[in-house]
């Protein structure tokens, strides 16, 4: 499963391949970042 966040309402949900937000019905999502990816991003910012 992949975590998605609805761009319209910020509702988080898990799905393999969502067609619409279960909360508001919007069809635009972004993948929620895993904790590991966030940590890498922070390290990259701090390293510069
Ligand atoms: Zn939504």
mmCIF file of the protein (N, C-alpha, C, O) and its ligand, coordinates in Angstrom:
data_MODEL
# 
_entry.id   MODEL 
# 
loop_
_entity.id 
_entity.type 
_entity.pdbx_number_of_molecules 
1 polymer     1 
2 non-polymer 1 
# 
_entity_poly.entity_id                      1 
_entity_poly.type                           'polypeptide(L)' 
_entity_poly.nstd_linkage                   no 
_entity_poly.nstd_monomer                   no 
_entity_poly.pdbx_seq_one_letter_code       
;(UNK)(UNK)(UNK)(UNK)(UNK)(UNK)(UNK)(UNK)(UNK)(UNK)(UNK)(UNK)(UNK)(UNK)(UNK)(UNK)
(UNK)(UNK)(UNK)(UNK)(UNK)(UNK)(UNK)(UNK)(UNK)(UNK)(UNK)(UNK)(UNK)(UNK)(UNK)(UNK)
(UNK)(UNK)(UNK)(UNK)(UNK)(UNK)(UNK)(UNK)(UNK)(UNK)(UNK)(UNK)(UNK)(UNK)(UNK)(UNK)
;
_entity_poly.pdbx_seq_one_letter_code_can   XXXXXXXXXXXXXXXXXXXXXXXXXXXXXXXXXXXXXXXXXXXXXXXX 
_entity_poly.pdbx_strand_id                 A 
# 
loop_
_entity_poly_seq.entity_id 
_entity_poly_seq.num 
_entity_poly_seq.mon_id 
_entity_poly_seq.hetero 
1 1  UNK n 
1 2  UNK n 
1 3  UNK n 
1 4  UNK n 
1 5  UNK n 
1 6  UNK n 
1 7  UNK n 
1 8  UNK n 
1 9  UNK n 
1 10 UNK n 
1 11 UNK n 
1 12 UNK n 
1 13 UNK n 
1 14 UNK n 
1 15 UNK n 
1 16 UNK n 
1 17 UNK n 
1 18 UNK n 
1 19 UNK n 
1 20 UNK n 
1 21 UNK n 
1 22 UNK n 
1 23 UNK n 
1 24 UNK n 
1 25 UNK n 
1 26 UNK n 
1 27 UNK n 
1 28 UNK n 
1 29 UNK n 
1 30 UNK n 
1 31 UNK n 
1 32 UNK n 
1 33 UNK n 
1 34 UNK n 
1 35 UNK n 
1 36 UNK n 
1 37 UNK n 
1 38 UNK n 
1 39 UNK n 
1 40 UNK n 
1 41 UNK n 
1 42 UNK n 
1 43 UNK n 
1 44 UNK n 
1 45 UNK n 
1 46 UNK n 
1 47 UNK n 
1 48 UNK n 
# 
loop_
_struct_asym.id 
_struct_asym.entity_id 
A 1 
B 2 
# 
loop_
_chem_comp.id 
_chem_comp.type 
_chem_comp.mon_nstd_flag 
UNK 'L-peptide linking' . 
ZN  non-polymer         . 
# 
_pdbx_entity_nonpoly.entity_id   2 
_pdbx_entity_nonpoly.name        ? 
_pdbx_entity_nonpoly.comp_id     ZN 
# 
_pdbx_nonpoly_scheme.asym_id         B 
_pdbx_nonpoly_scheme.entity_id       2 
_pdbx_nonpoly_scheme.mon_id          ZN 
_pdbx_nonpoly_scheme.ndb_seq_num     1 
_pdbx_nonpoly_scheme.pdb_seq_num     101 
_pdbx_nonpoly_scheme.auth_seq_num    101 
_pdbx_nonpoly_scheme.pdb_mon_id      ZN 
_pdbx_nonpoly_scheme.auth_mon_id     ZN 
_pdbx_nonpoly_scheme.pdb_strand_id   A 
_pdbx_nonpoly_scheme.pdb_ins_code    . 
# 
loop_
_atom_site.group_PDB 
_atom_site.id 
_atom_site.type_symbol 
_atom_site.label_atom_id 
_atom_site.label_alt_id 
_atom_site.label_comp_id 
_atom_site.label_asym_id 
_atom_site.label_entity_id 
_atom_site.label_seq_id 
_atom_site.pdbx_PDB_ins_code 
_atom_site.Cartn_x 
_atom_site.Cartn_y 
_atom_site.Cartn_z 
_atom_site.occupancy 
_atom_site.B_iso_or_equiv 
_atom_site.pdbx_formal_charge 
_atom_site.auth_seq_id 
_atom_site.auth_comp_id 
_atom_site.auth_asym_id 
_atom_site.auth_atom_id 
_atom_site.pdbx_PDB_model_num 
ATOM   1   N  N  . UNK A 1 1  ? 0.847   -1.204 0.000  1.00 0.00 ? 1   UNK A N  1 
ATOM   2   C  CA . UNK A 1 1  ? 0.000   0.000  0.000  1.00 0.00 ? 1   UNK A CA 1 
ATOM   3   C  C  . UNK A 1 1  ? 0.880   1.250  0.000  1.00 0.00 ? 1   UNK A C  1 
ATOM   4   O  O  . UNK A 1 1  ? 1.995   1.240  0.521  1.00 0.00 ? 1   UNK A O  1 
ATOM   5   N  N  . UNK A 1 2  ? 0.374   2.293  -0.575 1.00 0.00 ? 2   UNK A N  1 
ATOM   6   C  CA . UNK A 1 2  ? 1.083   3.567  -0.647 1.00 0.00 ? 2   UNK A CA 1 
ATOM   7   C  C  . UNK A 1 2  ? 0.217   4.616  0.041  1.00 0.00 ? 2   UNK A C  1 
ATOM   8   O  O  . UNK A 1 2  ? -1.006  4.620  -0.095 1.00 0.00 ? 2   UNK A O  1 
ATOM   9   N  N  . UNK A 1 3  ? 0.869   5.497  0.775  1.00 0.00 ? 3   UNK A N  1 
ATOM   10  C  CA . UNK A 1 3  ? 0.124   6.586  1.406  1.00 0.00 ? 3   UNK A CA 1 
ATOM   11  C  C  . UNK A 1 3  ? -0.021  7.746  0.426  1.00 0.00 ? 3   UNK A C  1 
ATOM   12  O  O  . UNK A 1 3  ? 0.948   8.175  -0.201 1.00 0.00 ? 3   UNK A O  1 
ATOM   13  N  N  . UNK A 1 4  ? -1.217  8.230  0.313  1.00 0.00 ? 4   UNK A N  1 
ATOM   14  C  CA . UNK A 1 4  ? -1.478  9.395  -0.521 1.00 0.00 ? 4   UNK A CA 1 
ATOM   15  C  C  . UNK A 1 4  ? -2.086  10.504 0.326  1.00 0.00 ? 4   UNK A C  1 
ATOM   16  O  O  . UNK A 1 4  ? -2.730  10.250 1.343  1.00 0.00 ? 4   UNK A O  1 
ATOM   17  N  N  . UNK A 1 5  ? -1.868  11.733 -0.114 1.00 0.00 ? 5   UNK A N  1 
ATOM   18  C  CA . UNK A 1 5  ? -2.522  12.882 0.503  1.00 0.00 ? 5   UNK A CA 1 
ATOM   19  C  C  . UNK A 1 5  ? -3.309  13.599 -0.582 1.00 0.00 ? 5   UNK A C  1 
ATOM   20  O  O  . UNK A 1 5  ? -2.780  13.900 -1.652 1.00 0.00 ? 5   UNK A O  1 
ATOM   21  N  N  . UNK A 1 6  ? -4.554  13.864 -0.301 1.00 0.00 ? 6   UNK A N  1 
ATOM   22  C  CA . UNK A 1 6  ? -5.390  14.603 -1.238 1.00 0.00 ? 6   UNK A CA 1 
ATOM   23  C  C  . UNK A 1 6  ? -4.918  16.058 -1.306 1.00 0.00 ? 6   UNK A C  1 
ATOM   24  O  O  . UNK A 1 6  ? -4.750  16.713 -0.277 1.00 0.00 ? 6   UNK A O  1 
ATOM   25  N  N  . UNK A 1 7  ? -4.709  16.551 -2.517 1.00 0.00 ? 7   UNK A N  1 
ATOM   26  C  CA . UNK A 1 7  ? -4.263  17.936 -2.673 1.00 0.00 ? 7   UNK A CA 1 
ATOM   27  C  C  . UNK A 1 7  ? -5.391  18.905 -2.318 1.00 0.00 ? 7   UNK A C  1 
ATOM   28  O  O  . UNK A 1 7  ? -5.135  20.028 -1.883 1.00 0.00 ? 7   UNK A O  1 
ATOM   29  N  N  . UNK A 1 8  ? -6.618  18.476 -2.502 1.00 0.00 ? 8   UNK A N  1 
ATOM   30  C  CA . UNK A 1 8  ? -7.755  19.351 -2.245 1.00 0.00 ? 8   UNK A CA 1 
ATOM   31  C  C  . UNK A 1 8  ? -8.024  19.538 -0.753 1.00 0.00 ? 8   UNK A C  1 
ATOM   32  O  O  . UNK A 1 8  ? -8.194  20.663 -0.283 1.00 0.00 ? 8   UNK A O  1 
ATOM   33  N  N  . UNK A 1 9  ? -8.062  18.418 -0.005 1.00 0.00 ? 9   UNK A N  1 
ATOM   34  C  CA . UNK A 1 9  ? -8.489  18.514 1.391  1.00 0.00 ? 9   UNK A CA 1 
ATOM   35  C  C  . UNK A 1 9  ? -7.430  18.015 2.378  1.00 0.00 ? 9   UNK A C  1 
ATOM   36  O  O  . UNK A 1 9  ? -7.651  18.047 3.589  1.00 0.00 ? 9   UNK A O  1 
ATOM   37  N  N  . UNK A 1 10 ? -6.280  17.554 1.870  1.00 0.00 ? 10  UNK A N  1 
ATOM   38  C  CA . UNK A 1 10 ? -5.187  17.047 2.716  1.00 0.00 ? 10  UNK A CA 1 
ATOM   39  C  C  . UNK A 1 10 ? -5.538  15.781 3.474  1.00 0.00 ? 10  UNK A C  1 
ATOM   40  O  O  . UNK A 1 10 ? -4.853  15.426 4.433  1.00 0.00 ? 10  UNK A O  1 
ATOM   41  N  N  . UNK A 1 11 ? -6.580  15.106 3.067  1.00 0.00 ? 11  UNK A N  1 
ATOM   42  C  CA . UNK A 1 11 ? -6.942  13.842 3.688  1.00 0.00 ? 11  UNK A CA 1 
ATOM   43  C  C  . UNK A 1 11 ? -5.910  12.778 3.342  1.00 0.00 ? 11  UNK A C  1 
ATOM   44  O  O  . UNK A 1 11 ? -5.562  12.616 2.172  1.00 0.00 ? 11  UNK A O  1 
ATOM   45  N  N  . UNK A 1 12 ? -5.419  12.056 4.333  1.00 0.00 ? 12  UNK A N  1 
ATOM   46  C  CA . UNK A 1 12 ? -4.442  10.989 4.099  1.00 0.00 ? 12  UNK A CA 1 
ATOM   47  C  C  . UNK A 1 12 ? -5.158  9.655  4.019  1.00 0.00 ? 12  UNK A C  1 
ATOM   48  O  O  . UNK A 1 12 ? -6.053  9.356  4.810  1.00 0.00 ? 12  UNK A O  1 
ATOM   49  N  N  . UNK A 1 13 ? -4.742  8.867  3.047  1.00 0.00 ? 13  UNK A N  1 
ATOM   50  C  CA . UNK A 1 13 ? -5.328  7.528  2.946  1.00 0.00 ? 13  UNK A CA 1 
ATOM   51  C  C  . UNK A 1 13 ? -4.342  6.593  2.263  1.00 0.00 ? 13  UNK A C  1 
ATOM   52  O  O  . UNK A 1 13 ? -3.392  7.029  1.613  1.00 0.00 ? 13  UNK A O  1 
ATOM   53  N  N  . UNK A 1 14 ? -4.587  5.309  2.424  1.00 0.00 ? 14  UNK A N  1 
ATOM   54  C  CA . UNK A 1 14 ? -3.738  4.302  1.801  1.00 0.00 ? 14  UNK A CA 1 
ATOM   55  C  C  . UNK A 1 14 ? -4.468  3.685  0.635  1.00 0.00 ? 14  UNK A C  1 
ATOM   56  O  O  . UNK A 1 14 ? -5.649  3.348  0.724  1.00 0.00 ? 14  UNK A O  1 
ATOM   57  N  N  . UNK A 1 15 ? -3.743  3.541  -0.466 1.00 0.00 ? 15  UNK A N  1 
ATOM   58  C  CA . UNK A 1 15 ? -4.316  2.897  -1.637 1.00 0.00 ? 15  UNK A CA 1 
ATOM   59  C  C  . UNK A 1 15 ? -3.202  2.491  -2.571 1.00 0.00 ? 15  UNK A C  1 
ATOM   60  O  O  . UNK A 1 15 ? -2.116  3.070  -2.532 1.00 0.00 ? 15  UNK A O  1 
ATOM   61  N  N  . UNK A 1 16 ? -3.452  1.504  -3.411 1.00 0.00 ? 16  UNK A N  1 
ATOM   62  C  CA . UNK A 1 16 ? -2.470  1.143  -4.424 1.00 0.00 ? 16  UNK A CA 1 
ATOM   63  C  C  . UNK A 1 16 ? -2.540  2.115  -5.601 1.00 0.00 ? 16  UNK A C  1 
ATOM   64  O  O  . UNK A 1 16 ? -1.514  2.547  -6.126 1.00 0.00 ? 16  UNK A O  1 
ATOM   65  N  N  . UNK A 1 17 ? -3.725  2.441  -5.995 1.00 0.00 ? 17  UNK A N  1 
ATOM   66  C  CA . UNK A 1 17 ? -3.912  3.283  -7.181 1.00 0.00 ? 17  UNK A CA 1 
ATOM   67  C  C  . UNK A 1 17 ? -5.253  4.006  -7.078 1.00 0.00 ? 17  UNK A C  1 
ATOM   68  O  O  . UNK A 1 17 ? -6.233  3.587  -7.694 1.00 0.00 ? 17  UNK A O  1 
ATOM   69  N  N  . UNK A 1 18 ? -5.301  5.080  -6.311 1.00 0.00 ? 18  UNK A N  1 
ATOM   70  C  CA . UNK A 1 18 ? -6.588  5.739  -6.034 1.00 0.00 ? 18  UNK A CA 1 
ATOM   71  C  C  . UNK A 1 18 ? -7.140  6.448  -7.266 1.00 0.00 ? 18  UNK A C  1 
ATOM   72  O  O  . UNK A 1 18 ? -6.391  7.015  -8.061 1.00 0.00 ? 18  UNK A O  1 
ATOM   73  N  N  . UNK A 1 19 ? -8.442  6.406  -7.407 1.00 0.00 ? 19  UNK A N  1 
ATOM   74  C  CA . UNK A 1 19 ? -9.079  7.133  -8.500 1.00 0.00 ? 19  UNK A CA 1 
ATOM   75  C  C  . UNK A 1 19 ? -9.738  8.405  -7.991 1.00 0.00 ? 19  UNK A C  1 
ATOM   76  O  O  . UNK A 1 19 ? -9.906  9.369  -8.738 1.00 0.00 ? 19  UNK A O  1 
ATOM   77  N  N  . UNK A 1 20 ? -10.106 8.403  -6.728 1.00 0.00 ? 20  UNK A N  1 
ATOM   78  C  CA . UNK A 1 20 ? -10.645 9.640  -6.149 1.00 0.00 ? 20  UNK A CA 1 
ATOM   79  C  C  . UNK A 1 20 ? -10.444 9.625  -4.639 1.00 0.00 ? 20  UNK A C  1 
ATOM   80  O  O  . UNK A 1 20 ? -10.329 8.568  -4.018 1.00 0.00 ? 20  UNK A O  1 
ATOM   81  N  N  . UNK A 1 21 ? -10.406 10.815 -4.071 1.00 0.00 ? 21  UNK A N  1 
ATOM   82  C  CA . UNK A 1 21 ? -10.260 10.946 -2.627 1.00 0.00 ? 21  UNK A CA 1 
ATOM   83  C  C  . UNK A 1 21 ? -11.508 10.387 -1.945 1.00 0.00 ? 21  UNK A C  1 
ATOM   84  O  O  . UNK A 1 21 ? -12.623 10.776 -2.293 1.00 0.00 ? 21  UNK A O  1 
ATOM   85  N  N  . UNK A 1 22 ? -11.338 9.473  -0.970 1.00 0.00 ? 22  UNK A N  1 
ATOM   86  C  CA . UNK A 1 22 ? -12.498 8.906  -0.286 1.00 0.00 ? 22  UNK A CA 1 
ATOM   87  C  C  . UNK A 1 22 ? -13.243 9.931  0.563  1.00 0.00 ? 22  UNK A C  1 
ATOM   88  O  O  . UNK A 1 22 ? -14.387 9.706  0.958  1.00 0.00 ? 22  UNK A O  1 
ATOM   89  N  N  . UNK A 1 23 ? -12.593 11.048 0.839  1.00 0.00 ? 23  UNK A N  1 
ATOM   90  C  CA . UNK A 1 23 ? -13.220 12.060 1.697  1.00 0.00 ? 23  UNK A CA 1 
ATOM   91  C  C  . UNK A 1 23 ? -13.989 13.093 0.882  1.00 0.00 ? 23  UNK A C  1 
ATOM   92  O  O  . UNK A 1 23 ? -15.159 13.363 1.155  1.00 0.00 ? 23  UNK A O  1 
ATOM   93  N  N  . UNK A 1 24 ? -13.321 13.676 -0.131 1.00 0.00 ? 24  UNK A N  1 
ATOM   94  C  CA . UNK A 1 24 ? -13.957 14.779 -0.860 1.00 0.00 ? 24  UNK A CA 1 
ATOM   95  C  C  . UNK A 1 24 ? -14.204 14.460 -2.330 1.00 0.00 ? 24  UNK A C  1 
ATOM   96  O  O  . UNK A 1 24 ? -14.893 15.214 -3.017 1.00 0.00 ? 24  UNK A O  1 
ATOM   97  N  N  . UNK A 1 25 ? -13.649 13.348 -2.822 1.00 0.00 ? 25  UNK A N  1 
ATOM   98  C  CA . UNK A 1 25 ? -13.927 12.957 -4.196 1.00 0.00 ? 25  UNK A CA 1 
ATOM   99  C  C  . UNK A 1 25 ? -13.022 13.599 -5.228 1.00 0.00 ? 25  UNK A C  1 
ATOM   100 O  O  . UNK A 1 25 ? -13.207 13.375 -6.424 1.00 0.00 ? 25  UNK A O  1 
ATOM   101 N  N  . UNK A 1 26 ? -12.034 14.403 -4.798 1.00 0.00 ? 26  UNK A N  1 
ATOM   102 C  CA . UNK A 1 26 ? -11.104 15.009 -5.743 1.00 0.00 ? 26  UNK A CA 1 
ATOM   103 C  C  . UNK A 1 26 ? -10.220 13.945 -6.371 1.00 0.00 ? 26  UNK A C  1 
ATOM   104 O  O  . UNK A 1 26 ? -10.045 12.866 -5.804 1.00 0.00 ? 26  UNK A O  1 
ATOM   105 N  N  . UNK A 1 27 ? -9.662  14.242 -7.535 1.00 0.00 ? 27  UNK A N  1 
ATOM   106 C  CA . UNK A 1 27 ? -8.867  13.231 -8.238 1.00 0.00 ? 27  UNK A CA 1 
ATOM   107 C  C  . UNK A 1 27 ? -7.394  13.616 -8.331 1.00 0.00 ? 27  UNK A C  1 
ATOM   108 O  O  . UNK A 1 27 ? -6.666  13.106 -9.184 1.00 0.00 ? 27  UNK A O  1 
ATOM   109 N  N  . UNK A 1 28 ? -6.964  14.503 -7.467 1.00 0.00 ? 28  UNK A N  1 
ATOM   110 C  CA . UNK A 1 28 ? -5.550  14.878 -7.456 1.00 0.00 ? 28  UNK A CA 1 
ATOM   111 C  C  . UNK A 1 28 ? -4.947  14.533 -6.086 1.00 0.00 ? 28  UNK A C  1 
ATOM   112 O  O  . UNK A 1 28 ? -5.472  14.904 -5.036 1.00 0.00 ? 28  UNK A O  1 
ATOM   113 N  N  . UNK A 1 29 ? -3.824  13.806 -6.145 1.00 0.00 ? 29  UNK A N  1 
ATOM   114 C  CA . UNK A 1 29 ? -3.181  13.365 -4.912 1.00 0.00 ? 29  UNK A CA 1 
ATOM   115 C  C  . UNK A 1 29 ? -1.687  13.546 -5.042 1.00 0.00 ? 29  UNK A C  1 
ATOM   116 O  O  . UNK A 1 29 ? -1.156  13.669 -6.146 1.00 0.00 ? 29  UNK A O  1 
ATOM   117 N  N  . UNK A 1 30 ? -1.017  13.562 -3.908 1.00 0.00 ? 30  UNK A N  1 
ATOM   118 C  CA . UNK A 1 30 ? 0.425   13.371 -3.959 1.00 0.00 ? 30  UNK A CA 1 
ATOM   119 C  C  . UNK A 1 30 ? 0.792   12.264 -2.990 1.00 0.00 ? 30  UNK A C  1 
ATOM   120 O  O  . UNK A 1 30 ? 0.102   12.024 -1.999 1.00 0.00 ? 30  UNK A O  1 
ATOM   121 N  N  . UNK A 1 31 ? 1.888   11.597 -3.295 1.00 0.00 ? 31  UNK A N  1 
ATOM   122 C  CA . UNK A 1 31 ? 2.330   10.516 -2.427 1.00 0.00 ? 31  UNK A CA 1 
ATOM   123 C  C  . UNK A 1 31 ? 2.880   11.102 -1.148 1.00 0.00 ? 31  UNK A C  1 
ATOM   124 O  O  . UNK A 1 31 ? 3.666   12.049 -1.154 1.00 0.00 ? 31  UNK A O  1 
ATOM   125 N  N  . UNK A 1 32 ? 2.437   10.502 -0.038 1.00 0.00 ? 32  UNK A N  1 
ATOM   126 C  CA . UNK A 1 32 ? 2.984   10.910 1.253  1.00 0.00 ? 32  UNK A CA 1 
ATOM   127 C  C  . UNK A 1 32 ? 4.408   10.393 1.361  1.00 0.00 ? 32  UNK A C  1 
ATOM   128 O  O  . UNK A 1 32 ? 4.687   9.252  0.994  1.00 0.00 ? 32  UNK A O  1 
ATOM   129 N  N  . UNK A 1 33 ? 5.296   11.216 1.857  1.00 0.00 ? 33  UNK A N  1 
ATOM   130 C  CA . UNK A 1 33 ? 6.686   10.803 1.983  1.00 0.00 ? 33  UNK A CA 1 
ATOM   131 C  C  . UNK A 1 33 ? 6.859   9.931  3.216  1.00 0.00 ? 33  UNK A C  1 
ATOM   132 O  O  . UNK A 1 33 ? 6.293   10.190 4.278  1.00 0.00 ? 33  UNK A O  1 
ATOM   133 N  N  . UNK A 1 34 ? 7.654   8.900  3.038  1.00 0.00 ? 34  UNK A N  1 
ATOM   134 C  CA . UNK A 1 34 ? 7.984   8.058  4.184  1.00 0.00 ? 34  UNK A CA 1 
ATOM   135 C  C  . UNK A 1 34 ? 8.911   8.821  5.112  1.00 0.00 ? 34  UNK A C  1 
ATOM   136 O  O  . UNK A 1 34 ? 9.522   9.815  4.719  1.00 0.00 ? 34  UNK A O  1 
ATOM   137 N  N  . UNK A 1 35 ? 9.012   8.349  6.341  1.00 0.00 ? 35  UNK A N  1 
ATOM   138 C  CA . UNK A 1 35 ? 9.900   9.001  7.302  1.00 0.00 ? 35  UNK A CA 1 
ATOM   139 C  C  . UNK A 1 35 ? 11.327  8.986  6.794  1.00 0.00 ? 35  UNK A C  1 
ATOM   140 O  O  . UNK A 1 35 ? 12.062  9.954  6.991  1.00 0.00 ? 35  UNK A O  1 
ATOM   141 N  N  . UNK A 1 36 ? 11.734  7.908  6.144  1.00 0.00 ? 36  UNK A N  1 
ATOM   142 C  CA . UNK A 1 36 ? 13.101  7.809  5.632  1.00 0.00 ? 36  UNK A CA 1 
ATOM   143 C  C  . UNK A 1 36 ? 13.396  8.862  4.581  1.00 0.00 ? 36  UNK A C  1 
ATOM   144 O  O  . UNK A 1 36 ? 14.470  9.463  4.584  1.00 0.00 ? 36  UNK A O  1 
ATOM   145 N  N  . UNK A 1 37 ? 12.458  9.085  3.693  1.00 0.00 ? 37  UNK A N  1 
ATOM   146 C  CA . UNK A 1 37 ? 12.650  10.091 2.649  1.00 0.00 ? 37  UNK A CA 1 
ATOM   147 C  C  . UNK A 1 37 ? 12.728  11.483 3.250  1.00 0.00 ? 37  UNK A C  1 
ATOM   148 O  O  . UNK A 1 37 ? 13.535  12.307 2.821  1.00 0.00 ? 37  UNK A O  1 
ATOM   149 N  N  . UNK A 1 38 ? 11.896  11.742 4.236  1.00 0.00 ? 38  UNK A N  1 
ATOM   150 C  CA . UNK A 1 38 ? 11.927  13.049 4.892  1.00 0.00 ? 38  UNK A CA 1 
ATOM   151 C  C  . UNK A 1 38 ? 13.278  13.275 5.555  1.00 0.00 ? 38  UNK A C  1 
ATOM   152 O  O  . UNK A 1 38 ? 13.838  14.369 5.489  1.00 0.00 ? 38  UNK A O  1 
ATOM   153 N  N  . UNK A 1 39 ? 13.796  12.230 6.194  1.00 0.00 ? 39  UNK A N  1 
ATOM   154 C  CA . UNK A 1 39 ? 15.075  12.345 6.885  1.00 0.00 ? 39  UNK A CA 1 
ATOM   155 C  C  . UNK A 1 39 ? 16.190  12.643 5.880  1.00 0.00 ? 39  UNK A C  1 
ATOM   156 O  O  . UNK A 1 39 ? 17.065  13.470 6.138  1.00 0.00 ? 39  UNK A O  1 
ATOM   157 N  N  . UNK A 1 40 ? 16.150  11.968 4.743  1.00 0.00 ? 40  UNK A N  1 
ATOM   158 C  CA . UNK A 1 40 ? 17.159  12.227 3.710  1.00 0.00 ? 40  UNK A CA 1 
ATOM   159 C  C  . UNK A 1 40 ? 17.084  13.677 3.245  1.00 0.00 ? 40  UNK A C  1 
ATOM   160 O  O  . UNK A 1 40 ? 18.106  14.321 3.009  1.00 0.00 ? 40  UNK A O  1 
ATOM   161 N  N  . UNK A 1 41 ? 15.866  14.174 3.118  1.00 0.00 ? 41  UNK A N  1 
ATOM   162 C  CA . UNK A 1 41 ? 15.695  15.532 2.644  1.00 0.00 ? 41  UNK A CA 1 
ATOM   163 C  C  . UNK A 1 41 ? 16.261  16.521 3.660  1.00 0.00 ? 41  UNK A C  1 
ATOM   164 O  O  . UNK A 1 41 ? 16.918  17.493 3.286  1.00 0.00 ? 41  UNK A O  1 
ATOM   165 N  N  . UNK A 1 42 ? 16.010  16.277 4.920  1.00 0.00 ? 42  UNK A N  1 
ATOM   166 C  CA . UNK A 1 42 ? 16.525  17.165 5.975  1.00 0.00 ? 42  UNK A CA 1 
ATOM   167 C  C  . UNK A 1 42 ? 18.046  17.144 5.984  1.00 0.00 ? 42  UNK A C  1 
ATOM   168 O  O  . UNK A 1 42 ? 18.690  18.187 6.105  1.00 0.00 ? 42  UNK A O  1 
ATOM   169 N  N  . UNK A 1 43 ? 18.619  15.941 5.853  1.00 0.00 ? 43  UNK A N  1 
ATOM   170 C  CA . UNK A 1 43 ? 20.074  15.830 5.857  1.00 0.00 ? 43  UNK A CA 1 
ATOM   171 C  C  . UNK A 1 43 ? 20.681  16.557 4.669  1.00 0.00 ? 43  UNK A C  1 
ATOM   172 O  O  . UNK A 1 43 ? 21.756  17.148 4.775  1.00 0.00 ? 43  UNK A O  1 
ATOM   173 N  N  . UNK A 1 44 ? 19.993  16.511 3.544  1.00 0.00 ? 44  UNK A N  1 
ATOM   174 C  CA . UNK A 1 44 ? 20.507  17.173 2.344  1.00 0.00 ? 44  UNK A CA 1 
ATOM   175 C  C  . UNK A 1 44 ? 20.498  18.697 2.548  1.00 0.00 ? 44  UNK A C  1 
ATOM   176 O  O  . UNK A 1 44 ? 21.442  19.388 2.165  1.00 0.00 ? 44  UNK A O  1 
ATOM   177 N  N  . UNK A 1 45 ? 19.433  19.201 3.148  1.00 0.00 ? 45  UNK A N  1 
ATOM   178 C  CA . UNK A 1 45 ? 19.319  20.641 3.384  1.00 0.00 ? 45  UNK A CA 1 
ATOM   179 C  C  . UNK A 1 45 ? 20.376  21.116 4.391  1.00 0.00 ? 45  UNK A C  1 
ATOM   180 O  O  . UNK A 1 45 ? 21.018  22.150 4.204  1.00 0.00 ? 45  UNK A O  1 
ATOM   181 N  N  . UNK A 1 46 ? 20.534  20.330 5.460  1.00 0.00 ? 46  UNK A N  1 
ATOM   182 C  CA . UNK A 1 46 ? 21.490  20.713 6.493  1.00 0.00 ? 46  UNK A CA 1 
ATOM   183 C  C  . UNK A 1 46 ? 22.929  20.595 6.005  1.00 0.00 ? 46  UNK A C  1 
ATOM   184 O  O  . UNK A 1 46 ? 23.817  21.284 6.505  1.00 0.00 ? 46  UNK A O  1 
ATOM   185 N  N  . UNK A 1 47 ? 23.156  19.719 5.028  1.00 0.00 ? 47  UNK A N  1 
ATOM   186 C  CA . UNK A 1 47 ? 24.512  19.492 4.559  1.00 0.00 ? 47  UNK A CA 1 
ATOM   187 C  C  . UNK A 1 47 ? 25.038  20.574 3.647  1.00 0.00 ? 47  UNK A C  1 
ATOM   188 O  O  . UNK A 1 47 ? 26.230  20.607 3.343  1.00 0.00 ? 47  UNK A O  1 
ATOM   189 N  N  . UNK A 1 48 ? 24.168  21.456 3.208  1.00 0.00 ? 48  UNK A N  1 
ATOM   190 C  CA . UNK A 1 48 ? 24.618  22.471 2.244  1.00 0.00 ? 48  UNK A CA 1 
ATOM   191 C  C  . UNK A 1 48 ? 25.170  23.701 2.947  1.00 0.00 ? 48  UNK A C  1 
ATOM   192 O  O  . UNK A 1 48 ? 25.592  24.651 2.288  1.00 0.00 ? 48  UNK A O  1 
HETATM 193 ZN ZN . ZN  B 2 .  ? -9.910  15.089 -0.632 1.00 0.00 ? 101 ZN  A ZN 1 
# 
